[in-house]
Amino acid sequence: MEDPVLNPVVPTPTIESQGVAPAAEPGIILEARNLVAGFDGKDVVKNVSLGVPAGRITAVMGPSGCGKTTFMRCINRMHELASNAHVHGQVLLDGEDVYRLNPILLRRRIGMVFQRPNPFPTMSIYDNVVAGYNLNGARMPRVERDRIVEETLRRVALWDEVKVSLYRRGTFLSGGQQQRLCIARAMAMKPEIILLDEPTSALDPKATAAIEELVVSLKGVVTIIQVTHNIPQAARISDFTAFIHLGELVEFGPTRTLFTVPKDKRTEEYLSGKFG
Amino acid sequence: MSAMDTTHDAAPAARKARGALDAGVRARLRGDLAFRVLMLALSFIAIVPLGLILVYIIVRGASSINWQFLTELPKPIGESGGGISNAIVGTFILIAIASVISIPLGMLAGIFLSEQSKSRLGTVARLSVETLMGIPSIVLGIVAYSWLVRPLGHFSAISGGVALSMIMLPVITLATEETLLMIPVTLREAALALGASYPATILRIIVPSGMSGLVTGILLAVARGAGETAPLLFTAFGSPFMAVNISKPMESLPHTIFYYATSPYPEWQSLAWGASFVLLVVILALNIVTKLVTSRWKIQY
């Protein structure tokens, strides 16, 4: 029972967040309507409709290859970058169809963190944090930049570890630190939503616990959608869970309800380890 | 040991089997050794002539190197001394002209190929570049001759630079393409997911990440262009004077070597050896810089 993966040093948000009382029902910030997506004419995501509550952590879980990552990449329109990709249906961000927005502007509002830490290898830690501004050609005074860097690095609990080496390359950091730097890079843009694509799958248990703690601490600041195939992780950190199997949304609801009294037989089987 | 012996005594059949196995292993070890010796011998045969060429150029060439040789112009026949400063300057100007043309074009083409390798234009472009790579340099010289020398009516450094740029272009293009294809796709996704535009992603993330490979490709192309003679024979032609006007004929190191080495005068022939030595040093230096760039600027992802 001392396994740090199962029992991380995370202020497990059981009471307050998994909501004895989601007293004021959170508003829906993002809604997928009949979303169908795939590659080469073959659907990977099949008719998914889902409303993501604002300011909360929503886990998207399911076995490998079930389409959860593809679903998430439709949200910030990264899916369509593949030349053989197709997508139908709607994704509404604050009621606006993201497929009518400019993808570049959309992606500034929806940040993304990937499976493997991928800080920009040519940039210092400092430049990695403000990379989103630099790449978009934003002009701002040095003081302002410094402020964003410090604020964001403090927010991801990396400041004390890197404040003496801000101008060293981001790739000198450990894997867990790199991933926190990538979260900082996304958070620096002050996005409305941040998408985490199995952000701990390449990390050791200790770094995983640190990321989980960080994700929970970001709740309220930003809406988080996290893809995971790690069932205990979804249970630990999320407020709402969507279970996707073979491209279909099987069940979606408050994490506590879904884990304790699943409505669908497939959810129950997945949670008890019968497949996946 | 005694325990082992007992085991052997206890199982003579096993020992026999192991003996057969040992014989097999010994035969394989002999095979290994033979292959190693063969490999060493063949690499030695391959390296010796190269080493001899280097030694020969150094021995014959280094003796004619001195300050005067590097800074003076060639002297008429009958006078001793004289140098190849015009050829050294000329080679640098020709390479500069060729670089100005081929580096931007080659890098852009390489970026295009790495991005659009599967498109129809990409396929055609790659085939063209690979073909260009294989065209003998003298043929590219004729092309530059008919493009520039004939219409302008005289030999010029600019036509020589164009001919050299056609030699450098495919080297740079293919090096750029290969380098950029090795950049992990996750970096591109990270940039795009931050809302970076496509040009910003390419120019500010992908290209800088592959900088060591790009510089390597450029330096190799320069080294290749610096040593070309054939295309310069009927483009830049050659000049016994210090020429810096790029619309006039210009001397180059390979041309100096060609011209002096085939002359009947021993003084000129020793000048040719000296020029060979200088060219060798330039190309060696470029290759060493290339190696340093590759190892020092290596980016880890």
Interface residues (C-beta under 8 A of the other chain):
Chain A: N76 M78 L81 I104 L105 L106 R107 R108 G111 M112 F114 R116 N118 F120 P121 T122 A131 G132 N134 L135 N136 G137 T171 C182 R185 A186 M189
Chain B: P184 T186 L187 E189 A190 A191 L192 A193 L194 G195 A196 S197 A200 T201 R204 I205 P208 S209 M211 I299 Q300 Y301
